[in-house]
């Protein structure tokens, strides 16, 4: 796929996901009677705007973010009864959480569409084993894998994901067998060598379940939870472990390239990629970091516990420092992306 088409598709995807996110904040603010001064998609200079009622709707030059500017959002006091700062803590919390919630909801709807249009649902129930299977000495046909090393298995995809995190292929597994949970310690999964690298693989086939009106939405929810967990694990590994180096971080350029590659592979792969990105956006924004929705939610929760709001000036300085740190991180990630292209 050529660079121009990739850029167009990526800008459309980014813009749509940002729109969904900011619309969550916007609709929640309106629901609680907060005055919204501006609804903007993008950052930087304004390239288009229109005024409708009390709100300015704008498109800005850089498609890497957006915002809903609410009256009294950064203030401790405001004479306007419709100011954000004058709303009850639980109302402000919902307004802040509504953006990430919309991204997670969109992720679920995408997964729901993929599930409904796909073939049979792949369950974590073992159907049969390969001829040279290693796990046949631990499992039996009909076993439903419940957890691996204490991590809940929601879908068959979870099995592959947890195995991909293992170096030696040895895990403690809990299965549901004949209606009872059975703990199986030190299960040795099959190892294969791919281009000189040892990898853990699955040596059994899982049961495919016929779709119906009940299991499709349930499986879609399980799949969404699975993708959300994978995002959390990836973020944890990036920050707290040496599984990924900082040089592997990707910014907008890298994500745009991944979007282009998935689009070239077909609609299903493109939809999965968009679903992963929107879930990633929702999860990342819920992290309790300054300037993110999660950071603002943390300040509201602190206020509810203390029954007193933190000094708005201090909160503002903390959020500004967080914003600068995030901008620096984005620049660093973009620099990594460019180096990979050279």
C-alpha positions in Angstrom: 0.0 0.0 0.0 1.4 3.4 -1.0 2.4 6.0 1.6 -0.3 8.5 0.6 -3.1 6.0 0.9 -1.7 4.7 4.2 -1.6 8.3 5.6 -5.2 9.0 4.5 -6.5 5.8 6.1 -4.5 6.4 9.3 -5.7 10.0 9.6 -9.3 8.8 9.1 -8.8 6.1 11.8 -7.1 8.4 14.3 -9.8 11.1 13.6 -12.7 8.7 14.1 -11.3 7.3 17.4 -10.5 10.7 18.7 -14.0 11.9 17.7 -15.6 8.9 19.6 -13.4 9.6 22.7 -14.1 13.3 22.8 -17.8 12.7 22.1 -18.0 10.6 25.3 -16.7 13.6 27.3 -19.0 16.0 25.4 -22.2 14.1 25.8 -21.6 13.4 29.5 -20.8 17.1 30.1 -24.0 18.1 28.3 -25.9 15.5 30.3 -24.8 17.1 33.6 -25.4 20.7 32.3 -21.7 21.7 31.9 -21.1 24.5 29.5 -18.8 23.3 26.7 -16.8 26.1 25.0 -15.1 24.1 22.3 -15.2 20.6 20.9 -11.9 20.1 18.9 -10.5 17.2 16.9 -6.7 17.5 16.5 -4.2 19.7 18.1 -2.3 22.9 17.1 -3.6 25.6 14.8 -7.3 25.7 13.9 -7.9 24.8 10.2 -11.7 25.0 10.4 -14.3 25.9 12.9 -18.0 26.7 13.3 -20.1 28.1 16.1 -23.3 26.4 17.1 -25.0 27.7 20.2 -22.5 28.1 23.0 -19.9 25.7 21.6 -17.2 26.1 18.9 -16.6 22.9 16.9 -13.1 22.9 15.4 -10.7 20.8 13.3 -7.0 21.4 14.1 -3.9 20.8 12.1 -2.4 17.8 13.9 -4.5 14.6 14.0 -2.9 13.3 17.2 -5.4 14.3 19.8 -8.4 16.4 20.6 -10.2 18.0 23.5 -13.5 19.2 25.0 -13.0 22.6 26.6 -15.4 23.0 29.5 -16.1 26.1 31.4 -14.2 26.1 34.7 -12.4 22.9 33.9 -9.0 24.1 35.3 -10.4 26.4 38.0 -11.3 25.9 41.6 -14.0 28.6 41.6 -16.2 29.9 38.9 -19.4 32.0 39.3 -21.1 30.1 36.5 -23.3 27.4 37.9 -22.7 25.4 34.8 -18.9 25.4 35.3 -17.2 22.0 35.5 -15.6 22.8 38.8 -19.1 23.4 40.4 -20.4 20.0 39.6 -20.5 17.2 42.1 -17.4 15.0 42.3 -19.2 11.9 41.0 -20.5 13.9 38.0 -17.0 15.1 37.2 -15.7 11.5 37.5 -18.3 10.3 35.0 -17.5 13.1 32.6 -13.8 12.2 32.7 -14.4 8.4 32.4 -16.9 8.8 29.5 -14.1 9.3 26.9 -12.2 6.1 27.6 -15.5 4.2 28.1 -16.6 5.2 24.5 -13.3 3.8 23.1 -13.8 0.5 25.0 -17.5 0.4 23.8 -16.4 0.9 20.2 -13.8 -1.9 20.7 -16.6 -4.2 21.9 -18.8 -3.3 18.9 -16.0 -4.0 16.4 -15.3 -7.4 18.1 -19.0 -8.1 18.1 -19.2 -7.5 14.4 -16.2 -9.7 13.7 -17.6 -12.5 15.9 -21.1 -12.3 14.2 -19.5 -12.4 10.7 -16.9 -15.0 11.4 -17.0 -18.8 11.5 -17.6 -21.0 14.6 -16.4 -19.6 18.0 -13.0 -20.9 19.1 -13.4 -22.0 22.7 -10.7 -22.8 25.2 -11.9 -26.5 25.3 -9.5 -29.1 24.0 -10.9 -31.2 21.1 -7.9 -33.3 20.1 -4.1 -33.4 20.1 -1.4 -33.3 17.3 0.4 -36.6 16.7 3.6 -35.5 18.4 1.8 -33.5 21.2 3.5 -32.9 24.4 0.5 -31.7 26.4 -1.5 -34.9 25.9 0.2 -36.3 29.0 -1.3 -33.4 31.0 -4.7 -32.7 29.4 -7.6 -34.7 28.1 -10.1 -34.1 25.3 -13.0 -32.1 26.7 -10.8 -30.2 29.2 -11.7 -26.5 29.4 -8.6 -24.4 30.2 -9.7 -22.0 33.0 -6.4 -20.3 33.9 -2.7 -20.3 33.2 -0.2 -19.2 35.9 -3.1 -17.7 37.7 -4.4 -15.6 34.8 -8.0 -16.2 33.7 -8.5 -17.7 30.2 -11.5 -16.1 28.6 -10.9 -17.2 25.0 -8.7 -19.5 22.9 -6.7 -16.3 22.0 -5.7 -16.0 25.7 -3.9 -19.4 25.5 -1.7 -18.2 22.6 -1.1 -14.8 24.3 0.0 -16.3 27.7 2.2 -18.8 26.0 3.9 -16.0 23.9 5.1 -14.5 27.2 6.8 -17.7 28.4 10.4 -18.5 27.7 10.6 -22.1 28.9 7.0 -23.1 28.1 6.3 -24.4 31.6 3.0 -23.1 33.2 0.6 -24.0 36.0 -2.7 -24.7 34.5 -6.2 -25.1 35.9 -8.8 -27.0 33.8 -12.5 -27.8 34.1 -12.8 -31.6 33.8 -16.1 -33.4 34.3 -17.5 -30.4 36.1 -14.6 -30.0 38.6 -11.6 -27.8 38.5 -8.3 -29.7 38.3 -5.0 -28.0 39.0 -2.1 -29.2 36.8 1.3 -27.9 37.9 4.3 -27.5 35.6 2.7 -28.3 32.3 5.3 -28.5 29.6 4.1 -27.0 26.4 5.7 -27.9 23.1 8.8 -25.8 22.0 9.7 -25.2 18.3 12.7 -23.5 16.8 11.8 -20.8 14.3 14.9 -19.3 12.5 17.1 -20.0 15.5 14.6 -18.8 18.1 12.9 -21.2 20.5 9.2 -20.5 20.7 6.3 -22.0 22.7 3.5 -23.4 20.5 0.1 -25.1 20.9 -0.1 -28.8 20.0 -3.8 -29.3 20.4 -7.0 -28.3 18.5 -9.8 -26.5 20.4 -13.5 -27.0 20.0 -15.4 -24.7 17.7 -18.8 -23.7 19.0 -21.7 -23.0 16.7 -22.8 -19.3 16.9 -26.2 -18.2 18.3 -27.8 -15.1 19.5 -26.6 -15.7 23.1 -23.0 -16.8 22.7 -22.0 -14.2 20.1 -22.4 -11.2 22.4 -20.9 -13.1 25.3 -17.9 -14.3 23.3 -17.4 -10.7 21.9 -17.3 -9.5 25.5 -14.8 -12.2 26.5 -12.7 -11.3 23.5 -12.8 -7.6 24.4 -11.7 -8.4 27.9 -8.9 -10.5 26.5 -7.7 -7.7 24.3 -7.9 -5.2 27.2 -5.8 -7.5 29.3 -3.2 -7.8 26.6 -3.0 -4.0 26.4 -2.4 -3.9 30.2 0.2 -6.6 30.1 2.0 -4.9 27.2 2.1 -1.6 29.1 3.3 -3.3 32.2 6.0 -5.1 30.4 7.1 -1.9 28.7 7.4 0.0 32.0 8.3 -2.5 34.6 10.1 -5.4 32.8 12.9 -5.8 30.2 10.7 -7.8 27.9 10.5 -4.8 25.5 13.2 -2.1 25.1 12.3 1.5 24.8 13.5 1.4 21.2 10.5 -0.8 20.4 8.1 2.0 21.3 5.9 3.2 18.4 4.3 6.6 17.9 1.8 7.9 15.4 4.1 7.0 12.4 4.5 3.4 13.5 0.8 3.0 14.3 -0.1 4.5 10.9 2.2 1.9 9.2 0.5 -0.9 11.1 -2.9 0.4 10.1 -1.8 0.4 6.4 -0.4 -3.1 6.6 -3.6 -4.4 8.2 -5.8 -2.7 5.6 -3.7 -4.4 2.9 -4.4 -7.8 4.5 -8.2 -7.4 4.3 -11.2 -6.0 6.1 -11.1 -8.4 9.0 -7.5 -7.7 9.9 -8.1 -4.0 9.5 -11.1 -4.2 11.8 -9.1 -6.1 14.4 -6.3 -3.5 14.2 -8.8 -0.7 14.7 -10.4 -2.6 17.6 -7.0 -3.1 19.3 -6.1 0.6 18.8 -9.3 1.9 20.3 -9.1 -0.4 23.3 -5.5 0.7 23.7 -6.6 4.3 23.6 -9.3 3.6 26.2 -6.9 1.7 28.6 -4.0 4.1 28.2 -6.3 7.1 29.0 -7.4 5.4 32.2 -3.9 5.2 33.6 -3.6 7.4 36.7 -1.1 9.7 35.1 -1.2 13.5 35.1 -2.9 15.0 32.1 -4.6 11.8 31.2 -8.3 11.1 32.0 -7.1 8.6 34.5 -5.0 11.2 36.3 -8.0 13.6 36.5 -10.1 10.7 37.8 -7.5 10.0 40.4 -7.7 13.7 41.6 -11.5 13.4 41.9 -11.2 10.2 43.8 -8.7 11.9 46.1 -11.1 14.7 46.6 -14.0 12.3 47.5 -11.8 10.6 50.1 -10.4 13.9 51.6 -13.8 15.6 51.2 -11.7 18.6 50.0 -10.4 19.4 46.6 -6.7 19.7 45.9 -5.5 23.2 45.3 -6.4 23.9 41.6 -3.1 25.6 41.0 -1.1 22.5 42.2 -3.4 20.2 40.2 -2.8 22.4 37.2 1.0 22.3 37.6 0.9 18.5 37.9 -1.2 18.1 34.8 1.0 20.5 32.9 4.1 18.5 33.9 2.3 15.3 32.8 1.4 16.8 29.5 4.9 17.9 28.8 6.2 14.4 29.7 3.6 12.8 27.4 4.6 15.2 24.5 8.3 14.3 25.1 7.3 10.6 25.0 5.4 11.0 21.8 8.4 12.8 20.2 10.7 10.0 21.3 8.4 7.3 20.0 8.0 9.2 16.6 11.8 9.4 16.4 12.0 5.7 16.9 9.5 5.2 14.1 11.6 7.3 11.8 14.8 5.5 12.6 13.0 2.2 11.7 12.2 3.6 8.3 15.7 4.7 7.5 
